[in-house]
């Protein structure tokens, strides 16, 4: 495990225990909690962490790192490049769907809002 991934995993566990809506996930995990918008740092919902929450600004450890997205909410979800749900749109998904980021929108997400 690289130092970067180890640090991210430790941070995710610590923040998750604090109720920040962050869940550490093994590399093969594709689970996204019900009623949550989720994103992963690798394509195909892979990687060592997932962030699952609506947020006007994601925690700095997760900023600009999303490569795949899933919407388990009852409506549309929009992932934005900038904090405050502003700027370019990285991804829009309807309920119950998931998708990898395009090459242009990969590693750009800074906020997650209802759409």
Buried (B, 14 or more C-beta within 10 A) or exposed (E): EEEEBEEBBEBBBEBBEEEBBBBBBEEEBBEBBEEBBBBBBBEEBBBBBBBBBBBBBBBEBBBEBBBBBBBBBEEBBBBBBBBEBEEEBBBBBEEEEBBBBEEEBBEBBBBBBEB
